[in-house]
């Protein structure tokens, strides 16, 4: 059985999230580089097919706390430092997604599917 168009659209969203997270996790980040790193993440993922928009923002308080814990002027990027939302449009189906922390894990989720 072939996947439905909404199923394929959700799959495409998952591909984008996997790429975003695993490409950038571990990148050194500081308050001075946070905005440019968020922009680079958005622009990189928006290059992928069917991606209509990506919004990445760094949680400033979480970043400051991670830097304090590290005892350095920077830390490494993890999911707990990010707010991410994406919109994927595949053959007339729009998928809205987001990433939020759940039990200490960055959960990437489908928020809405519209045909």
Biopython code that builds the backbone (N, CA, C, O; Angstrom):
import numpy as np
from Bio.PDB.StructureBuilder import StructureBuilder

atoms = [
    (1, "UNK", "N", (0.836, -1.164, 0.000)),
    (1, "UNK", "CA", (0.000, 0.000, 0.000)),
    (1, "UNK", "C", (0.891, 1.241, 0.000)),
    (1, "UNK", "O", (1.799, 1.360, 0.823)),
    (2, "UNK", "N", (0.634, 2.143, -0.905)),
    (2, "UNK", "CA", (1.393, 3.381, -0.980)),
    (2, "UNK", "C", (0.953, 4.336, 0.128)),
    (2, "UNK", "O", (-0.215, 4.341, 0.518)),
    (3, "UNK", "N", (1.893, 5.148, 0.638)),
    (3, "UNK", "CA", (1.501, 6.127, 1.655)),
    (3, "UNK", "C", (0.574, 7.181, 1.061)),
    (3, "UNK", "O", (0.633, 7.479, -0.132)),
    (4, "UNK", "N", (-0.278, 7.737, 1.908)),
    (4, "UNK", "CA", (-1.159, 8.819, 1.481)),
    (4, "UNK", "C", (-0.345, 10.098, 1.342)),
    (4, "UNK", "O", (0.785, 10.183, 1.823)),
    (5, "UNK", "N", (-0.924, 11.077, 0.688)),
    (5, "UNK", "CA", (-0.246, 12.374, 0.562)),
    (5, "UNK", "C", (0.019, 12.986, 1.936)),
    (5, "UNK", "O", (1.133, 13.457, 2.164)),
    (6, "UNK", "N", (-0.948, 13.008, 2.872)),
    (6, "UNK", "CA", (-0.640, 13.534, 4.208)),
    (6, "UNK", "C", (0.469, 12.756, 4.926)),
    (6, "UNK", "O", (1.285, 13.352, 5.629)),
    (7, "UNK", "N", (0.503, 11.448, 4.755)),
    (7, "UNK", "CA", (1.565, 10.658, 5.368)),
    (7, "UNK", "C", (2.927, 11.041, 4.787)),
    (7, "UNK", "O", (3.901, 11.179, 5.527)),
    (8, "UNK", "N", (2.995, 11.210, 3.487)),
    (8, "UNK", "CA", (4.253, 11.614, 2.849)),
    (8, "UNK", "C", (4.652, 13.008, 3.300)),
    (8, "UNK", "O", (5.835, 13.266, 3.524)),
    (9, "UNK", "N", (3.690, 13.912, 3.439)),
    (9, "UNK", "CA", (3.984, 15.268, 3.916)),
    (9, "UNK", "C", (4.568, 15.219, 5.324)),
    (9, "UNK", "O", (5.522, 15.937, 5.622)),
    (10, "UNK", "N", (4.008, 14.381, 6.193)),
    (10, "UNK", "CA", (4.541, 14.234, 7.553)),
    (10, "UNK", "C", (5.933, 13.619, 7.535)),
    (10, "UNK", "O", (6.796, 14.014, 8.319)),
    (11, "UNK", "N", (6.158, 12.660, 6.651)),
    (11, "UNK", "CA", (7.486, 12.072, 6.495)),
    (11, "UNK", "C", (8.497, 13.145, 6.094)),
    (11, "UNK", "O", (9.600, 13.201, 6.637)),
    (12, "UNK", "N", (8.116, 13.991, 5.144)),
    (12, "UNK", "CA", (9.006, 15.079, 4.725)),
    (12, "UNK", "C", (9.340, 16.005, 5.894)),
    (12, "UNK", "O", (10.477, 16.461, 6.018)),
    (13, "UNK", "N", (8.362, 16.284, 6.746)),
    (13, "UNK", "CA", (8.617, 17.106, 7.930)),
    (13, "UNK", "C", (9.647, 16.427, 8.838)),
    (13, "UNK", "O", (10.548, 17.080, 9.364)),
    (14, "UNK", "N", (9.505, 15.135, 9.012)),
    (14, "UNK", "CA", (10.454, 14.392, 9.841)),
    (14, "UNK", "C", (11.863, 14.433, 9.292)),
    (14, "UNK", "O", (12.826, 14.551, 10.050)),
    (15, "UNK", "N", (11.991, 14.336, 7.982)),
    (15, "UNK", "CA", (13.308, 14.419, 7.342)),
    (15, "UNK", "C", (13.951, 15.768, 7.647)),
    (15, "UNK", "O", (15.138, 15.837, 7.965)),
    (16, "UNK", "N", (13.166, 16.839, 7.550)),
    (16, "UNK", "CA", (13.704, 18.183, 7.799)),
    (16, "UNK", "C", (14.152, 18.323, 9.249)),
    (16, "UNK", "O", (15.216, 18.880, 9.516)),
    (17, "UNK", "N", (13.346, 17.821, 10.193)),
    (17, "UNK", "CA", (13.725, 17.909, 11.598)),
    (17, "UNK", "C", (14.975, 17.090, 11.892)),
    (17, "UNK", "O", (15.861, 17.550, 12.612)),
    (18, "UNK", "N", (15.054, 15.891, 11.346)),
    (18, "UNK", "CA", (16.240, 15.069, 11.557)),
    (18, "UNK", "C", (17.486, 15.743, 11.026)),
    (18, "UNK", "O", (18.533, 15.727, 11.673)),
    (19, "UNK", "N", (17.376, 16.328, 9.864)),
    (19, "UNK", "CA", (18.493, 17.040, 9.270)),
    (19, "UNK", "C", (18.894, 18.228, 10.128)),
    (19, "UNK", "O", (20.075, 18.418, 10.418)),
    (20, "UNK", "N", (17.918, 19.025, 10.534)),
    (20, "UNK", "CA", (18.207, 20.212, 11.342)),
    (20, "UNK", "C", (18.895, 19.821, 12.642)),
    (20, "UNK", "O", (19.941, 20.368, 12.990)),
    (21, "UNK", "N", (18.311, 18.889, 13.344)),
    (21, "UNK", "CA", (18.842, 18.547, 14.661)),
    (21, "UNK", "C", (20.217, 17.900, 14.574)),
    (21, "UNK", "O", (21.146, 18.316, 15.268)),
    (22, "UNK", "N", (20.349, 16.901, 13.740)),
    (22, "UNK", "CA", (21.593, 16.140, 13.729)),
    (22, "UNK", "C", (22.721, 16.846, 12.988)),
    (22, "UNK", "O", (23.892, 16.543, 13.216)),
    (23, "UNK", "N", (22.391, 17.766, 12.119)),
    (23, "UNK", "CA", (23.438, 18.545, 11.460)),
    (23, "UNK", "C", (24.049, 19.558, 12.408)),
    (23, "UNK", "O", (25.250, 19.818, 12.335)),
    (24, "UNK", "N", (23.249, 20.141, 13.303)),
    (24, "UNK", "CA", (23.720, 21.241, 14.124)),
    (24, "UNK", "C", (23.964, 20.899, 15.586)),
    (24, "UNK", "O", (24.633, 21.668, 16.276)),
    (25, "UNK", "N", (23.455, 19.783, 16.085)),
    (25, "UNK", "CA", (23.705, 19.408, 17.480)),
    (25, "UNK", "C", (25.206, 19.310, 17.710)),
    (25, "UNK", "O", (25.935, 18.714, 16.917)),
    (26, "UNK", "N", (25.648, 19.901, 18.797)),
    (26, "UNK", "CA", (27.072, 19.883, 19.139)),
    (26, "UNK", "C", (27.841, 21.094, 18.635)),
    (26, "UNK", "O", (29.006, 21.273, 18.988)),
    (27, "UNK", "N", (27.213, 21.925, 17.818)),
    (27, "UNK", "CA", (27.874, 23.132, 17.317)),
    (27, "UNK", "C", (28.179, 24.060, 18.484)),
    (27, "UNK", "O", (27.305, 24.281, 19.321)),
    (28, "UNK", "N", (29.388, 24.613, 18.570)),
    (28, "UNK", "CA", (29.674, 25.587, 19.619)),
    (28, "UNK", "C", (28.761, 26.809, 19.463)),
    (28, "UNK", "O", (28.574, 27.313, 18.356)),
    (29, "UNK", "N", (28.193, 27.281, 20.586)),
    (29, "UNK", "CA", (27.281, 28.416, 20.554)),
    (29, "UNK", "C", (27.532, 29.313, 21.761)),
    (29, "UNK", "O", (27.792, 28.841, 22.867)),
    (30, "UNK", "N", (27.447, 30.599, 21.521)),
    (30, "UNK", "CA", (27.588, 31.603, 22.571)),
    (30, "UNK", "C", (26.505, 32.654, 22.359)),
    (30, "UNK", "O", (25.846, 32.653, 21.319)),
    (31, "UNK", "N", (26.310, 33.538, 23.311)),
    (31, "UNK", "CA", (25.332, 34.611, 23.083)),
    (31, "UNK", "C", (25.634, 35.434, 21.833)),
    (31, "UNK", "O", (24.714, 35.892, 21.154)),
    (32, "UNK", "N", (26.913, 35.624, 21.526)),
    (32, "UNK", "CA", (27.285, 36.409, 20.342)),
    (32, "UNK", "C", (26.989, 35.690, 19.031)),
    (32, "UNK", "O", (26.760, 36.340, 18.011)),
    (33, "UNK", "N", (26.988, 34.365, 19.045)),
    (33, "UNK", "CA", (26.775, 33.615, 17.800)),
    (33, "UNK", "C", (25.365, 33.034, 17.673)),
    (33, "UNK", "O", (25.028, 32.467, 16.634)),
    (34, "UNK", "N", (24.546, 33.165, 18.704)),
    (34, "UNK", "CA", (23.233, 32.499, 18.733)),
    (34, "UNK", "C", (22.344, 32.924, 17.566)),
    (34, "UNK", "O", (21.754, 32.070, 16.903)),
    (35, "UNK", "N", (22.240, 34.225, 17.304)),
    (35, "UNK", "CA", (21.348, 34.688, 16.233)),
    (35, "UNK", "C", (21.829, 34.225, 14.865)),
    (35, "UNK", "O", (21.025, 33.798, 14.036)),
    (36, "UNK", "N", (23.132, 34.307, 14.621)),
    (36, "UNK", "CA", (23.631, 33.906, 13.302)),
    (36, "UNK", "C", (23.520, 32.399, 13.113)),
    (36, "UNK", "O", (23.286, 31.932, 11.998)),
    (37, "UNK", "N", (23.684, 31.635, 14.182)),
    (37, "UNK", "CA", (23.523, 30.181, 14.074)),
    (37, "UNK", "C", (22.063, 29.832, 13.795)),
    (37, "UNK", "O", (21.783, 28.960, 12.972)),
    (38, "UNK", "N", (21.132, 30.502, 14.470)),
    (38, "UNK", "CA", (19.706, 30.255, 14.220)),
    (38, "UNK", "C", (19.355, 30.576, 12.773)),
    (38, "UNK", "O", (18.617, 29.828, 12.133)),
    (39, "UNK", "N", (19.878, 31.679, 12.255)),
    (39, "UNK", "CA", (19.626, 32.055, 10.857)),
    (39, "UNK", "C", (20.222, 31.021, 9.904)),
    (39, "UNK", "O", (19.585, 30.649, 8.919)),
    (40, "UNK", "N", (21.423, 30.561, 10.184)),
    (40, "UNK", "CA", (22.059, 29.548, 9.332)),
    (40, "UNK", "C", (21.243, 28.255, 9.317)),
    (40, "UNK", "O", (21.108, 27.615, 8.274)),
    (41, "UNK", "N", (20.703, 27.875, 10.464)),
    (41, "UNK", "CA", (19.884, 26.670, 10.538)),
    (41, "UNK", "C", (18.626, 26.837, 9.691)),
    (41, "UNK", "O", (18.263, 25.943, 8.927)),
    (42, "UNK", "N", (17.969, 27.975, 9.826)),
    (42, "UNK", "CA", (16.759, 28.238, 9.037)),
    (42, "UNK", "C", (17.053, 28.180, 7.546)),
    (42, "UNK", "O", (16.347, 27.512, 6.791)),
    (43, "UNK", "N", (18.095, 28.881, 7.128)),
    (43, "UNK", "CA", (18.410, 28.960, 5.699)),
    (43, "UNK", "C", (18.837, 27.611, 5.137)),
    (43, "UNK", "O", (18.521, 27.292, 3.991)),
    (44, "UNK", "N", (19.543, 26.825, 5.922)),
    (44, "UNK", "CA", (19.979, 25.508, 5.446)),
    (44, "UNK", "C", (18.782, 24.584, 5.221)),
    (44, "UNK", "O", (18.703, 23.907, 4.195)),
    (45, "UNK", "N", (17.857, 24.554, 6.171)),
    (45, "UNK", "CA", (16.726, 23.646, 6.064)),
    (45, "UNK", "C", (15.738, 24.134, 5.007)),
    (45, "UNK", "O", (15.113, 23.317, 4.331)),
    (46, "UNK", "N", (15.586, 25.442, 4.854)),
    (46, "UNK", "CA", (14.673, 25.969, 3.831)),
    (46, "UNK", "C", (15.113, 25.602, 2.416)),
    (46, "UNK", "O", (14.315, 25.705, 1.484)),
    (47, "UNK", "N", (16.353, 25.182, 2.235)),
    (47, "UNK", "CA", (16.827, 24.724, 0.925)),
    (47, "UNK", "C", (16.189, 23.399, 0.517)),
    (47, "UNK", "O", (16.149, 23.075, -0.670)),
    (48, "UNK", "N", (15.695, 22.641, 1.472)),
    (48, "UNK", "CA", (15.185, 21.309, 1.181)),
    (48, "UNK", "C", (13.814, 21.382, 0.498)),
    (48, "UNK", "O", (13.049, 22.319, 0.725)),
    (49, "UNK", "N", (13.518, 20.396, -0.330)),
    (49, "UNK", "CA", (12.229, 20.380, -1.035)),
    (49, "UNK", "C", (11.047, 20.412, -0.072)),
    (49, "UNK", "O", (11.090, 19.833, 1.013)),
    (50, "UNK", "N", (9.996, 21.100, -0.494)),
    (50, "UNK", "CA", (8.706, 21.171, 0.199)),
    (50, "UNK", "C", (8.726, 22.002, 1.479)),
    (50, "UNK", "O", (7.698, 22.122, 2.145)),
    (51, "UNK", "N", (9.858, 22.571, 1.832)),
    (51, "UNK", "CA", (9.944, 23.352, 3.063)),
    (51, "UNK", "C", (9.515, 24.787, 2.771)),
    (51, "UNK", "O", (10.177, 25.503, 2.019)),
    (52, "UNK", "N", (8.404, 25.196, 3.372)),
    (52, "UNK", "CA", (7.881, 26.546, 3.170)),
    (52, "UNK", "C", (8.504, 27.545, 4.137)),
    (52, "UNK", "O", (8.812, 28.673, 3.753)),
    (53, "UNK", "N", (8.689, 27.139, 5.380)),
    (53, "UNK", "CA", (9.288, 28.054, 6.352)),
    (53, "UNK", "C", (9.880, 27.277, 7.518)),
    (53, "UNK", "O", (9.432, 26.185, 7.866)),
    (54, "UNK", "N", (10.902, 27.882, 8.105)),
    (54, "UNK", "CA", (11.546, 27.350, 9.307)),
    (54, "UNK", "C", (11.815, 28.538, 10.220)),
    (54, "UNK", "O", (12.334, 29.564, 9.780)),
    (55, "UNK", "N", (11.464, 28.395, 11.475)),
    (55, "UNK", "CA", (11.782, 29.419, 12.466)),
    (55, "UNK", "C", (12.564, 28.759, 13.589)),
    (55, "UNK", "O", (12.095, 27.809, 14.216)),
    (56, "UNK", "N", (13.763, 29.276, 13.834)),
    (56, "UNK", "CA", (14.612, 28.770, 14.907)),
    (56, "UNK", "C", (14.940, 29.938, 15.824)),
    (56, "UNK", "O", (15.392, 30.989, 15.370)),
    (57, "UNK", "N", (14.713, 29.750, 17.097)),
    (57, "UNK", "CA", (15.154, 30.762, 18.058)),
    (57, "UNK", "C", (15.872, 30.067, 19.203)),
    (57, "UNK", "O", (15.515, 28.962, 19.613)),
    (58, "UNK", "N", (16.885, 30.742, 19.704)),
    (58, "UNK", "CA", (17.675, 30.212, 20.811)),
    (58, "UNK", "C", (17.097, 30.763, 22.113)),
    (58, "UNK", "O", (16.868, 31.966, 22.240)),
    (59, "UNK", "N", (16.870, 29.895, 23.052)),
    (59, "UNK", "CA", (16.362, 30.293, 24.370)),
    (59, "UNK", "C", (17.518, 30.923, 25.150)),
    (59, "UNK", "O", (18.416, 30.224, 25.620)),
    (60, "UNK", "N", (17.482, 32.240, 25.279)),
    (60, "UNK", "CA", (18.598, 32.985, 25.866)),
    (60, "UNK", "C", (18.897, 32.570, 27.309)),
    (60, "UNK", "O", (20.061, 32.418, 27.682)),
    (61, "UNK", "N", (17.854, 32.386, 28.118)),
    (61, "UNK", "CA", (18.081, 32.003, 29.515)),
    (61, "UNK", "C", (18.692, 30.605, 29.617)),
    (61, "UNK", "O", (19.588, 30.370, 30.427)),
    (62, "UNK", "N", (18.206, 29.690, 28.801)),
    (62, "UNK", "CA", (18.758, 28.335, 28.813)),
    (62, "UNK", "C", (20.206, 28.337, 28.335)),
    (62, "UNK", "O", (21.042, 27.605, 28.863)),
    (63, "UNK", "N", (20.498, 29.168, 27.328)),
    (63, "UNK", "CA", (21.875, 29.284, 26.837)),
    (63, "UNK", "C", (22.779, 29.824, 27.933)),
    (63, "UNK", "O", (23.865, 29.288, 28.152)),
    (64, "UNK", "N", (22.354, 30.870, 28.624)),
    (64, "UNK", "CA", (23.159, 31.452, 29.706)),
    (64, "UNK", "C", (23.419, 30.423, 30.805)),
    (64, "UNK", "O", (24.532, 30.328, 31.322)),
    (65, "UNK", "N", (22.394, 29.658, 31.156)),
    (65, "UNK", "CA", (22.555, 28.641, 32.191)),
    (65, "UNK", "C", (23.522, 27.544, 31.750)),
    (65, "UNK", "O", (24.342, 27.084, 32.545)),
    (66, "UNK", "N", (23.430, 27.125, 30.489)),
    (66, "UNK", "CA", (24.335, 26.087, 29.976)),
    (66, "UNK", "C", (25.776, 26.581, 29.957)),
    (66, "UNK", "O", (26.700, 25.822, 30.248)),
    (67, "UNK", "N", (25.967, 27.850, 29.616)),
    (67, "UNK", "CA", (27.318, 28.415, 29.613)),
    (67, "UNK", "C", (27.855, 28.494, 31.039)),
    (67, "UNK", "O", (29.022, 28.184, 31.280)),
    (68, "UNK", "N", (27.021, 28.902, 31.975)),
    (68, "UNK", "CA", (27.441, 28.935, 33.381)),
    (68, "UNK", "C", (27.851, 27.546, 33.855)),
    (68, "UNK", "O", (28.859, 27.395, 34.546)),
    (69, "UNK", "N", (27.069, 26.529, 33.485)),
    (69, "UNK", "CA", (27.380, 25.150, 33.881)),
    (69, "UNK", "C", (28.678, 24.666, 33.250)),
    (69, "UNK", "O", (29.412, 23.884, 33.854)),
    (70, "UNK", "N", (28.961, 25.132, 32.030)),
    (70, "UNK", "CA", (30.159, 24.688, 31.311)),
    (70, "UNK", "C", (31.417, 25.362, 31.840)),
    (70, "UNK", "O", (32.518, 24.829, 31.700)),
    (71, "UNK", "N", (31.257, 26.524, 32.443)),
    (71, "UNK", "CA", (32.425, 27.245, 32.942)),
    (71, "UNK", "C", (33.289, 27.806, 31.831)),
    (71, "UNK", "O", (34.495, 27.976, 32.009)),
    (72, "UNK", "N", (32.687, 28.097, 30.685)),
    (72, "UNK", "CA", (33.425, 28.639, 29.538)),
    (72, "UNK", "C", (32.614, 29.793, 28.958)),
    (72, "UNK", "O", (31.594, 30.185, 29.525)),
    (73, "UNK", "N", (33.061, 30.333, 27.837)),
    (73, "UNK", "CA", (32.350, 31.428, 27.178)),
    (73, "UNK", "C", (31.347, 30.922, 26.139)),
    (73, "UNK", "O", (30.689, 31.720, 25.471)),
    (74, "UNK", "N", (31.232, 29.610, 26.003)),
    (74, "UNK", "CA", (30.324, 29.006, 25.038)),
    (74, "UNK", "C", (29.910, 27.644, 25.564)),
    (74, "UNK", "O", (30.424, 27.168, 26.576)),
    (75, "UNK", "N", (28.973, 27.025, 24.859)),
    (75, "UNK", "CA", (28.573, 25.654, 25.155)),
    (75, "UNK", "C", (28.266, 24.976, 23.833)),
    (75, "UNK", "O", (28.454, 25.574, 22.774)),
    (76, "UNK", "N", (27.801, 23.751, 23.876)),
    (76, "UNK", "CA", (27.419, 23.081, 22.634)),
    (76, "UNK", "C", (25.912, 23.115, 22.483)),
    (76, "UNK", "O", (25.170, 23.039, 23.463)),
    (77, "UNK", "N", (25.474, 23.229, 21.250)),
    (77, "UNK", "CA", (24.056, 23.320, 20.943)),
    (77, "UNK", "C", (23.365, 21.991, 21.214)),
    (77, "UNK", "O", (23.818, 20.936, 20.770)),
    (78, "UNK", "N", (22.264, 22.063, 21.949)),
    (78, "UNK", "CA", (21.408, 20.899, 22.186)),
    (78, "UNK", "C", (19.957, 21.337, 22.000)),
    (78, "UNK", "O", (19.671, 22.531, 21.907)),
    (79, "UNK", "N", (19.066, 20.390, 21.949)),
    (79, "UNK", "CA", (17.656, 20.685, 21.753)),
    (79, "UNK", "C", (17.050, 21.531, 22.848)),
    (79, "UNK", "O", (16.110, 22.284, 22.592)),
    (80, "UNK", "N", (17.561, 21.429, 24.056)),
    (80, "UNK", "CA", (16.973, 22.213, 25.147)),
    (80, "UNK", "C", (17.211, 23.708, 24.984)),
    (80, "UNK", "O", (16.610, 24.511, 25.698)),
    (81, "UNK", "N", (18.080, 24.090, 24.052)),
    (81, "UNK", "CA", (18.371, 25.499, 23.820)),
    (81, "UNK", "C", (17.532, 26.105, 22.700)),
    (81, "UNK", "O", (17.634, 27.303, 22.435)),
    (82, "UNK", "N", (16.704, 25.295, 22.038)),
    (82, "UNK", "CA", (16.031, 25.748, 20.824)),
    (82, "UNK", "C", (14.515, 25.717, 20.901)),
    (82, "UNK", "O", (13.922, 24.856, 21.552)),
    (83, "UNK", "N", (13.907, 26.671, 20.225)),
    (83, "UNK", "CA", (12.501, 26.616, 19.838)),
    (83, "UNK", "C", (12.509, 26.546, 18.314)),
    (83, "UNK", "O", (13.128, 27.380, 17.654)),
    (84, "UNK", "N", (11.826, 25.556, 17.760)),
    (84, "UNK", "CA", (11.818, 25.362, 16.316)),
    (84, "UNK", "C", (10.385, 25.125, 15.843)),
    (84, "UNK", "O", (9.619, 24.400, 16.478)),
    (85, "UNK", "N", (10.042, 25.746, 14.724)),
    (85, "UNK", "CA", (8.763, 25.488, 14.060)),
    (85, "UNK", "C", (9.032, 25.398, 12.566)),
    (85, "UNK", "O", (9.877, 26.120, 12.037)),
    (86, "UNK", "N", (8.322, 24.521, 11.894)),
    (86, "UNK", "CA", (8.457, 24.361, 10.444)),
    (86, "UNK", "C", (7.092, 24.212, 9.812)),
    (86, "UNK", "O", (6.138, 23.739, 10.430)),
    (87, "UNK", "N", (7.029, 24.632, 8.560)),
    (87, "UNK", "CA", (5.837, 24.395, 7.757)),
    (87, "UNK", "C", (6.281, 23.729, 6.464)),
    (87, "UNK", "O", (7.129, 24.248, 5.738)),
    (88, "UNK", "N", (5.699, 22.584, 6.193)),
    (88, "UNK", "CA", (6.016, 21.795, 5.005)),
    (88, "UNK", "C", (4.770, 21.778, 4.117)),
    (88, "UNK", "O", (3.654, 21.602, 4.604)),
    (89, "UNK", "N", (4.972, 21.960, 2.816)),
    (89, "UNK", "CA", (3.851, 21.897, 1.872)),
    (89, "UNK", "C", (4.195, 20.853, 0.820)),
    (89, "UNK", "O", (5.110, 21.042, 0.019)),
    (90, "UNK", "N", (3.450, 19.742, 0.831)),
    (90, "UNK", "CA", (3.677, 18.648, -0.103)),
    (90, "UNK", "C", (2.383, 18.364, -0.838)),
    (90, "UNK", "O", (1.407, 17.903, -0.246)),
    (91, "UNK", "N", (2.380, 18.641, -2.134)),
    (91, "UNK", "CA", (1.240, 18.350, -3.006)),
    (91, "UNK", "C", (-0.095, 18.808, -2.413)),
    (91, "UNK", "O", (-1.075, 18.064, -2.408)),
    (92, "UNK", "N", (-0.112, 20.046, -1.914)),
    (92, "UNK", "CA", (-1.339, 20.622, -1.399)),
    (92, "UNK", "C", (-1.661, 20.299, 0.049)),
    (92, "UNK", "O", (-2.692, 20.734, 0.563)),
    (93, "UNK", "N", (-0.808, 19.554, 0.704)),
    (93, "UNK", "CA", (-0.981, 19.259, 2.126)),
    (93, "UNK", "C", (0.055, 20.064, 2.904)),
    (93, "UNK", "O", (1.250, 20.002, 2.616)),
    (94, "UNK", "N", (-0.417, 20.816, 3.888)),
    (94, "UNK", "CA", (0.467, 21.611, 4.731)),
    (94, "UNK", "C", (0.591, 20.933, 6.088)),
    (94, "UNK", "O", (-0.405, 20.577, 6.718)),
    (95, "UNK", "N", (1.829, 20.763, 6.523)),
    (95, "UNK", "CA", (2.118, 20.173, 7.832)),
    (95, "UNK", "C", (2.832, 21.226, 8.666)),
    (95, "UNK", "O", (3.857, 21.770, 8.255)),
    (96, "UNK", "N", (2.281, 21.509, 9.838)),
    (96, "UNK", "CA", (2.911, 22.418, 10.786)),
    (96, "UNK", "C", (3.533, 21.575, 11.894)),
    (96, "UNK", "O", (2.890, 20.677, 12.439)),
    (97, "UNK", "N", (4.785, 21.872, 12.218)),
    (97, "UNK", "CA", (5.516, 21.089, 13.205)),
    (97, "UNK", "C", (6.189, 22.014, 14.212)),
    (97, "UNK", "O", (6.330, 23.215, 13.982)),
    (98, "UNK", "N", (6.595, 21.433, 15.322)),
    (98, "UNK", "CA", (7.360, 22.177, 16.315)),
    (98, "UNK", "C", (8.224, 21.205, 17.096)),
    (98, "UNK", "O", (8.068, 19.987, 17.011)),
    (99, "UNK", "N", (9.144, 21.786, 17.862)),
    (99, "UNK", "CA", (9.994, 20.989, 18.742)),
    (99, "UNK", "C", (9.878, 21.557, 20.146)),
    (99, "UNK", "O", (9.990, 22.766, 20.345)),
    (100, "UNK", "N", (9.655, 20.686, 21.113)),
    (100, "UNK", "CA", (9.570, 21.083, 22.510)),
    (100, "UNK", "C", (10.213, 19.991, 23.352)),
    (100, "UNK", "O", (10.285, 18.834, 22.937)),
    (101, "UNK", "N", (10.670, 20.362, 24.518)),
    (101, "UNK", "CA", (11.267, 19.389, 25.414)),
    (101, "UNK", "C", (10.167, 18.588, 26.113)),
    (101, "UNK", "O", (9.170, 19.148, 26.569)),
    (102, "UNK", "N", (10.362, 17.288, 26.188)),
    (102, "UNK", "CA", (9.454, 16.390, 26.892)),
    (102, "UNK", "C", (10.299, 15.380, 27.666)),
    (102, "UNK", "O", (11.006, 14.567, 27.070)),
    (103, "UNK", "N", (10.222, 15.434, 28.978)),
    (103, "UNK", "CA", (11.001, 14.524, 29.828)),
    (103, "UNK", "C", (12.496, 14.585, 29.503)),
    (103, "UNK", "O", (13.174, 13.559, 29.480)),
    (104, "UNK", "N", (12.997, 15.786, 29.256)),
    (104, "UNK", "CA", (14.419, 15.974, 28.999)),
    (104, "UNK", "C", (14.862, 15.614, 27.590)),
    (104, "UNK", "O", (16.061, 15.565, 27.313)),
    (105, "UNK", "N", (13.921, 15.363, 26.705)),
    (105, "UNK", "CA", (14.237, 14.955, 25.335)),
    (105, "UNK", "C", (13.585, 15.923, 24.357)),
    (105, "UNK", "O", (12.429, 16.302, 24.551)),
    (106, "UNK", "N", (14.299, 16.334, 23.308)),
    (106, "UNK", "CA", (13.690, 17.231, 22.316)),
    (106, "UNK", "C", (12.704, 16.463, 21.435)),
    (106, "UNK", "O", (13.102, 15.687, 20.567)),
    (107, "UNK", "N", (11.424, 16.692, 21.671)),
    (107, "UNK", "CA", (10.368, 15.996, 20.952)),
    (107, "UNK", "C", (9.949, 16.817, 19.742)),
    (107, "UNK", "O", (9.494, 17.952, 19.883)),
    (108, "UNK", "N", (10.101, 16.250, 18.571)),
    (108, "UNK", "CA", (9.681, 16.890, 17.326)),
    (108, "UNK", "C", (8.297, 16.353, 17.009)),
    (108, "UNK", "O", (8.095, 15.142, 16.921)),
    (109, "UNK", "N", (7.346, 17.259, 16.837)),
    (109, "UNK", "CA", (5.970, 16.805, 16.720)),
    (109, "UNK", "C", (5.222, 17.491, 15.587)),
    (109, "UNK", "O", (5.552, 18.604, 15.177)),
    (110, "UNK", "N", (4.208, 16.793, 15.096)),
    (110, "UNK", "CA", (3.292, 17.341, 14.122)),
    (110, "UNK", "C", (2.189, 18.043, 14.899)),
    (110, "UNK", "O", (1.522, 17.430, 15.733)),
    (111, "UNK", "N", (1.997, 19.333, 14.624)),
    (111, "UNK", "CA", (0.968, 20.115, 15.305)),
    (111, "UNK", "C", (-0.338, 20.181, 14.516)),
    (111, "UNK", "O", (-1.418, 20.242, 15.103)),
    (112, "UNK", "N", (-0.238, 20.168, 13.194)),
    (112, "UNK", "CA", (-1.435, 20.237, 12.365)),
    (112, "UNK", "C", (-1.128, 19.723, 10.964)),
    (112, "UNK", "O", (-0.017, 19.877, 10.456)),
    (113, "UNK", "N", (-2.131, 19.112, 10.356)),
    (113, "UNK", "CA", (-2.074, 18.665, 8.967)),
    (113, "UNK", "C", (-3.326, 19.208, 8.294)),
    (113, "UNK", "O", (-4.447, 18.921, 8.714)),
    (114, "UNK", "N", (-3.118, 20.005, 7.231)),
    (114, "UNK", "CA", (-4.257, 20.603, 6.523)),
    (114, "UNK", "C", (-4.182, 20.260, 5.045)),
    (114, "UNK", "O", (-3.129, 20.368, 4.416)),
    (115, "UNK", "N", (-5.319, 19.845, 4.506)),
    (115, "UNK", "CA", (-5.396, 19.562, 3.070)),
    (115, "UNK", "C", (-6.128, 20.676, 2.374)),
    (115, "UNK", "O", (-6.302, 20.634, 1.156)),
]
sb = StructureBuilder()
sb.init_structure("model")
sb.init_model(0)
sb.init_chain("A")
sb.init_seg("    ")
for serial, (resi, resn, name, xyz) in enumerate(atoms, 1):
    if name == "N":
        sb.init_residue(resn, " ", resi, " ")
    sb.init_atom(name, np.array(xyz, "f"), 0.0, 1.0, " ", f" {name:<3s}", serial, name[0])
structure = sb.get_structure()
